[in-house]
Structures are given as structure tokens and as C-alpha cells.
Amino acid sequence: MATGRDVPDDGKTGVPKTILTVDDSAFIRKLLRMALSGQGFVVAEAEDGVAALEWLDVHDRPDVMITDINMPRLDGFGLVAAVRAQDRHDGMPILVLSTESSDDKQDRARTAGADGWLVKPFDPAQLARAIESVSP
């Protein structure tokens, strides 16, 4: 595919990496979609942890999941723990993107199984570097 830019690739066949973004804010999901798709990633979206688990039940595993913490129905801590409890998602990188930045919340996310933490507002280049650092 000749797009005139580097496309992040999953290491298999030059296929762009798929990122599942999970945030209850439609505005943040739109910002993530624009930033990530502009860098060549394929972006899927869910509005909370329950919707993310439903998405994961019917789709191939994404290369990386990025989740907010504060969401209705199932927050990011519960989502990370639920994903880590499923063997089929073992090893899937999970990044937290939140306005929260306290050490205890970051520790709680790490304990649940998150691989990294970024604070909103995010820098698209920094987000792409974080994705590359946790994904094969």
C-alpha cells in the first residue's frame, strides 16, 4: 500500500496494527481515532468496559487496547482485570489513558495488569511511541 507515510505494522504481513480505544467520552474517542488513524493504525472504539468486553468477544484480538479509568458500567480497572482473566487475551498490551495521575491509581492499574499509563491530554506522537513500546 503506497500511502507516502510509514504505516505501523503488526510484524505479520505489513498489516496495520489495530487499536481498541475505550472511553465514555465521544470527543476523546474522536480525538484518539483521528490521531491514531492519521498515523496508520486501524481504530476500533468502545464507550465503556462492558462495550469493550462485548467487542472483544466477537472480534479478533486488537494489537493494543487503550482504556480510560473513569467510565460507567465497568471502569478501566475492572476492564483490565476482566481482560487479564481471559486466556485468549493473554499478552495483549493494555495502556491506560486518563486524567488521573496519582501513584496509587497507577499502581492499582499495574496490579490489574495494565502495561502503561498516559495522562490526558495526550500528545499523538507520544501515544504512538507508547503503543510501539508495548506491542510486538
Residue pairs with C-beta under 8 A, 6 or more apart in sequence:
1 7
1 14
3 40
5 40
6 40
7 14
7 16
7 40
8 16
8 17
8 39
8 40
8 41
8 128
8 131
8 132
9 15
9 16
9 17
10 16
10 17
10 18
10 63
10 135
10 136
11 136
16 40
16 41
16 42
17 41
17 42
17 63
17 64
17 131
17 135
18 41
18 42
18 43
18 44
18 60
18 62
18 63
19 32
19 36
19 41
19 42
19 43
19 44
19 62
19 63
19 64
19 65
19 66
19 131
20 44
20 45
20 46
20 52
20 55
20 56
20 62
20 64
20 65
20 66
21 29
21 32
21 33
21 36
21 43
21 44
21 45
21 46
21 65
21 66
21 67
22 45
22 46
22 47
22 48
22 49
22 51
22 52
22 65
22 66
22 67
22 68
22 71
22 76
22 79
23 29
23 32
23 47
23 67
23 68
23 71
23 97
24 47
24 48
24 68
24 70
24 71
24 72
25 68
26 47
28 68
28 120
29 45
29 47
31 122
32 43
32 45
32 66
32 97
32 122
32 127
33 43
33 45
35 122
35 124
35 127
35 128
36 43
36 124
36 127
36 128
37 43
38 124
39 124
39 128
41 128
41 131
44 55
44 59
44 62
46 52
46 54
46 55
47 71
48 71
48 72
48 73
48 74
49 67
49 71
49 73
49 74
49 75
49 76
49 78
49 79
49 82
50 73
50 74
51 73
52 65
52 67
52 74
52 79
52 83
53 74
53 79
53 82
53 83
56 83
56 86
56 89
61 88
61 89
61 92
62 92
63 92
63 93
63 131
63 135
64 92
64 93
64 94
64 95
64 131
64 134
64 135
65 83
65 92
65 93
65 94
65 95
66 94
66 95
66 96
66 97
66 127
66 131
67 76
67 79
67 80
67 94
67 95
67 96
67 97
68 76
68 96
68 97
68 98
69 75
69 76
69 77
69 96
69 98
69 100
69 105
69 109
70 76
70 98
70 99
70 100
71 79
74 82
76 96
76 98
76 109
77 108
77 109
77 112
80 94
80 96
80 109
80 112
80 113
80 114
81 112
81 113
83 89
83 92
83 94
83 113
84 90
84 94
84 112
84 113
93 115
93 116
93 131
93 134
93 135
94 113
94 114
94 115
94 116
95 114
95 115
95 116
95 117
95 118
95 130
95 131
95 134
96 106
96 109
96 114
96 116
96 117
96 118
97 118
97 119
97 120
97 122
97 127
98 105
98 117
98 118
98 119
98 120
99 119
99 120
100 119
101 117
101 119
106 117
109 117
110 117
115 134
116 130
116 133
116 134
118 126
118 127
118 130
